[in-house]
Amino acid sequence: MGGWSLGGKVMLITGGARGIGAATARELARRGALPVLADLDIDALTATAAAISPTPVTVELDVTDLDACEAAVQRVLEEHGRLDVVWANAGIGSGGPLQLTDPAAWRRTVEVNLLGAYNTVRAALPAVIAQRGYVAVTASLASFAHGPYMSAYCATKAGVEVMANSLRIEVAHHGVDVATIHPTWIDTDMVREADDLPTFQLLRRALRPAFKKTYPVERAVTDIVAGFKQRRRRICVPRFVYLAHALRPLLTTRLMERDQLAMAPELERSFRRELAERGSEGASVSERTAKQLPQANEPAPANEAAQV
């Protein structure tokens, strides 16, 4: 389907309080769209909305709750009478070797990034179909470039890409287009928080130059807004990611993995040191994400790292 005007389009954006979601919402509003911002962090959500004119509708939302997602869509319909675009953008990161990563952090990553995307899209589909609209899901370069230390994140981003590929065929006859968005490292809170962890710093250094660079959030905004306007099926940030996507079978060969294979023993040693210093949660997720985990406020056992 060809391009369309963004003016007047009602867009539900999850993960809208920060990062790519918030920055893109500002630009979409500048172009005349009507973003509705949903997020679990109500304080950041309120601050983001206050910086957008006209002030958008906001919804406090935990995307892991399907009933809450359905209520959020109902709120959009009550406020605007329609929903043209749903963008399942909410996501968290966790890191560490699969054997050592905090299990609650691994599960929560799946719940937010994969099940949360399903809940969001599932709840919004009837309204989007009624408008012959557009579905977007934030995947990642990590949906097909699978690095060590990131098994939960990579698994969820591969999962949402596959989900969107299936959905695209299912809803095409309704006039609905479906996009996956594949950013590389973007200068957002989530990436900056990860970069504060020593093991993550080691991982980044093991990557080839094209795959290690962090890009400003404005670059992501430009590419995503252009993709929305053209109703693209795939939006890559920056453009080299299109080439990486086309060559994705090569990314899991020994040749392409050689630097990370060489780094793996040091990554494990570094993560074990973090376990000893920070505990399981502290080594696996940022302090902000840890607040979402079950029993996040209970101290870890003193001998936890030794037991791993």
Secondary structure as UniProt FT lines:
FT   TURN            7..8
FT   STRAND          10..14
FT   TURN            16..17
FT   HELIX           19..30
FT   TURN            31..32
FT   STRAND          34..39
FT   HELIX           42..50
FT   STRAND          58..60
FT   TURN            63..64
FT   HELIX           66..80
FT   STRAND          85..88
FT   TURN            98..100
FT   HELIX           103..110
FT   HELIX           111..115
FT   HELIX           116..130
FT   TURN            131..132
FT   STRAND          134..138
FT   HELIX           141..143
FT   TURN            148..149
FT   HELIX           151..171
FT   HELIX           172..174
FT   STRAND          177..183
FT   HELIX           189..195
FT   HELIX           198..205
FT   HELIX           209..212
FT   HELIX           217..230
FT   STRAND          234..237
FT   HELIX           240..246
FT   HELIX           248..252
FT   HELIX           254..284
FT   HELIX           287..290
FT   TURN            291..292
FT   TURN            294..297
FT   TURN            302..303
FT   HELIX           304..307
//
